[in-house]
Amino acid sequence: MNRILIASLIFVAIVALSQCRKAEPFDETQYDERMSGGTQTAFDGTSHSFSHVFTGISEYDVALHGAGDAGFEQSFITAPATRNSGLGPAYNNVSCSNCHHNDGIGIPTAGDAQSSLLIRISVPGIDGHGGAMPVPGYGTQVQDKAVFGKLPEAKVNITYINHSYSFADGETYELREPFYSLTELYTPINGNYMLSPRLAPPVFGLGLLEAIPEADIIALADISDANHDGISGKPNYVWNPYKERKELGRFGLKLNTSSILVQVAAAYNNDIGITSYVFKNETSQGQPNQSDGINDDPEITDSILNAVKFYMQTLQVPARRNVTDAQVIKGKQIFKEAKCTSCHHADFTTEVNVAFPALSNQRIHPYTDMLLHDMGPGLADNRPDFDADGNEWRTSPLWGVGLFEAVNYPAYYLHDGRARTLTEAIMWHGGEAQQSKEYVEQLSKADRDALIKFLRSL
Amino acid sequence: MKQLLLFLTVGSLFWIAACKPDKQNDITTDIPVTEQQVLDDFANVIVNPNYQDLQQKANELRLAVVTLNASCINSNLYAAQSAWRAIRVPWEQSEGFLFGPVEDYNYDPATDSWPVNTIELDSLIASNNTLTLADIDSLQDALRGYHPIEYLLFGVGGSRDASELSVRKLQYLVSLTENLYNVVTQLRNDWDPNQPNNFTAQLVTAGQGSVRFATRKDAFLTIVGAMEHICNEVANAKMEDPLVALDSSIVESQYAHNATSDFTNNIVGLQNVYMGTYGSGSGHCLHDLVVAKSTSLDNDIKSQISICIAGLLNIDTNYGLAIYTQQGQIFAAQQQINILHDKLDLLKQFVETNITD
């Protein structure tokens, strides 16, 4: 009797357990593809579409975001001042928002009050942590402005040469090739040096990118192109000066920064000349006659730095538009057929984070694989940055790219803003993306228009 | 029993008949004014005349400073101070619609940044550096525009005497006002329908080929978003920051003691947008669209704007002093402006619901 009972119980248990299934993701078609940032998606197609605070966060967090917003907007002035003190001595701009206009991209000029393009500089070799080797007297960034009594480190010159090309159907397009040089150096540089231009990128969605599980990014890497699809994908492991360890690079145009905190603190330090608890020294420290001689470090409080970091962590992603439009759907298919999706990876799910539910387990569509790729000689800066070589750039996230013209007009694209249209941006691709560019080159006008319309829906 | 049923039935009918939907959703009539008319008049009756006025006031300020430079006496200084106060009116009213070229090309920070970098400004004047227009054009934002001009014309505490204006200060003022005139002219030209690639054309073709506005709804949401933005800016930044810090050195227009006037003109600018007016001109406007659909929402917005303006006028001493002595009036005005912001949220919902193309 007991054996029958036990056997019956085991049978019932097996049947019951066989009904248990691990939760599976929905079929692709079940998701609303407008929700680029998961639940942190903003439905706004206007010039403020990159500037929405997360929803579902506490009143305190909303206030903290607001404080960070104020910090992001605040212009710094020359020390010693009672408020917003500490600009420079050498700097690139006076506030975060002067480069990241409307939380978006900047203007690819240098030297003007509203310029948003900066120049990284280094000499051959690597520093003690595997990063770019600083130039004596300059560090790794050229500050092209200075407070009264100090010298800008150099004047940045940008010139362009236009080249004309044709698609297979005969329609012509033009690419402007940029050339960067330094003049009026405040102190000579011995030997060769390398320059790398960087245009201020949009700052929304960074919290979600930071929350992508590292393993999911690494799973997409294929450094030696083992699958022979012509696409490699390389993570950049970079030095975190705050935690004093190497970490996966997630931010910066060559993925040379691992966290939002370091990104923000480095921008304060290098771009505005503001010291903080992360970067305690002026970039001009030790440079001939460039120190302000004022013992006022850190120049921003910990709470302001943390608030600005939180602000950038909690900016929503704009929703896609016109996703059911037939031309957009066709363009999406062409995007896939051209193998753009090999690098511009559409879907990630952020890691579970019980401490911050707004960032947790979000299905997002950034259209980046968070990896480095060889983009060919046309885009190469020929300046290594940790594991990124001189041909490699990160896959730029494409979410929001269709709103660049609404948020920052005129819009500029690519790492240095050389492209004035999405078509130009595509046609600058080379290296691992050469086959994709050639695919687009052969498309009919109707298919090219569909592809652009898809990109404009992002 | 039948009588009871009859009574209940009739009573219920009366009760149901007495029920009225929420006034906010009350549809009174079809919209008689078209959305296109409102966009056209927003550009042609409000924005363009506002920026034309701004350009004219910038020219008057420039000429007043030229006169002051030629003859540095108090009467000319006071005339220049009046010209400075006069230009603040159209500028602050134009902040009711801070979108388009003013944000694309950063004309706002280029002309209206504060606090002034007084340390650097004083050093510059004390130096032998040239102070030509080209020199001023290349300065950082906190060294040019309205507030450095204000700093030189009014001085700390607003007690400037013409005898304090050195040759260098006057040189700097001449170049500063020239620079301001040029920036303002560029802003005006960027909207001017007679100029190539003007922003007016982008706005009035919203949803019909405009690169900037894919739909008319986007254009209206931008306009309402700008109205909300200035409410937030006034209540929660311009007024709030010096109040919380109890620091009069971060008050806008602190040297001329013009802050409360600035705040009020911001709200007047918002009112201009809603009511379709600028100066003596008037046209089709958001008010027309709203009143046709919901008189209650229209009344709410109009009356709340008036309450905000009255609340700001209740602060009857200069704002740098009021943060110490009139905190109650400041709190009350902030609260009303935040309520207006909430009403504008309803206006945004109205746009979402009623403007579909």
Interface residues (C-beta under 8 A of the other chain):
Chain A: D44 G45 T46 S47 H48 G66 A70 S75 I77 T78 A79 P80 A81 T82 R83 N84 L87 V94 S95 S97 N98 H101 N102 G111 D112 A113 Q114 K145 V147 F148 G149 R321 E405 A406 N408 Y409 P410
Chain B: F99 E103 D104 Y105 N106 P109 A110 S113 P115 V116 N117 T118 I119 E120 S123 L124 S127 S138 L139 Q140 D141 A142 V211 R212 F213 A214 T215 D218 L221 T222 G225 H229 N236 A237 D241 A245 D247 S249 I250
